Amino acid sequence: MEQKKSPFAVWLPGERSRLVRNSVVLLLFCSIVLLLSSPALAQSCPLCRTALIGQAESTLKAINLGILVLLFPPLIFMSSIVFIAFRQDRD
């Protein structure tokens, strides 16, 4: 009985290590860019800032919670796709 080959099985071992190294470099670069841009991210959009001026603290917390709630489903979805792809690659 033949084993089902993954579409990623055509990679040579050297190419795979190069892919891992490049992925780590890309992740490191993206992390540095995000960390350096945090002051710019803290400025918020002008429309949101003007709409929230003078609002109660509970309103500001609710807006921040809403942003996090909207962030997690796409993050979980994309992480699941990457996890499944790597898991399929191992099998």
Legacy VTK file of the C-alpha trace (Angstrom):
# vtk DataFile Version 3.0
C-alpha trace
ASCII
DATASET POLYDATA
POINTS 91 float
0.000 0.000 0.000
1.412 3.369 -1.016
1.649 6.224 1.407
-0.038 9.408 0.397
2.653 11.944 -0.431
2.357 15.475 0.775
2.711 18.255 -1.803
5.601 19.470 0.330
7.454 16.146 0.031
9.370 17.317 -3.037
11.536 19.613 -0.931
15.075 18.508 -0.475
16.449 18.457 3.086
18.723 21.411 2.338
15.843 23.418 0.968
13.761 22.636 4.023
16.424 23.949 6.398
16.776 27.041 4.231
13.002 27.537 4.428
13.079 27.259 8.215
15.990 29.697 8.448
14.262 32.195 6.145
11.029 31.858 8.128
12.845 32.599 11.375
14.544 35.631 9.828
11.215 36.892 8.475
9.537 36.403 11.860
12.365 38.243 13.614
12.195 41.103 11.110
8.407 41.427 11.478
8.722 41.384 15.276
11.296 44.158 15.229
9.187 46.260 12.864
6.110 45.822 15.050
8.011 46.680 18.222
9.510 49.800 16.676
6.154 50.954 15.335
4.329 50.706 18.673
4.413 54.490 19.278
2.706 54.974 15.920
0.099 52.342 16.749
-0.646 54.037 20.057
-1.803 57.191 18.279
-5.037 55.533 17.098
-7.006 56.822 14.203
-8.081 60.476 14.486
-11.753 59.631 13.978
-11.787 57.161 16.869
-9.897 59.554 19.098
-12.260 62.453 18.448
-15.313 60.235 18.911
-14.059 58.993 22.278
-12.924 62.308 23.755
-14.860 62.962 26.914
-16.303 59.462 27.161
-16.378 57.535 30.390
-13.580 55.125 31.265
-15.981 52.184 30.910
-16.673 53.206 27.294
-12.965 53.252 26.506
-12.528 49.799 28.061
-15.498 48.501 26.051
-14.000 49.822 22.800
-10.647 48.205 23.585
-12.358 44.910 24.420
-14.323 45.111 21.160
-11.105 45.552 19.211
-9.634 42.454 20.866
-12.796 40.447 20.224
-12.625 41.344 16.535
-8.922 40.497 16.408
-9.012 36.935 17.769
-11.253 35.043 15.275
-9.063 35.835 12.219
-5.940 35.165 14.288
-7.239 31.772 15.430
-8.435 30.926 11.910
-5.096 31.709 10.265
-3.121 29.981 13.023
-5.257 26.872 12.528
-4.549 26.868 8.799
-0.789 27.138 9.393
-0.920 24.417 12.076
-2.838 22.052 9.793
-0.465 22.740 6.893
2.614 21.929 8.987
0.911 18.879 10.469
0.043 17.616 6.986
3.664 18.183 5.966
4.939 15.936 8.762
2.599 13.079 7.844
LINES 1 92
91 0 1 2 3 4 5 6 7 8 9 10 11 12 13 14 15 16 17 18 19 20 21 22 23 24 25 26 27 28 29 30 31 32 33 34 35 36 37 38 39 40 41 42 43 44 45 46 47 48 49 50 51 52 53 54 55 56 57 58 59 60 61 62 63 64 65 66 67 68 69 70 71 72 73 74 75 76 77 78 79 80 81 82 83 84 85 86 87 88 89 90
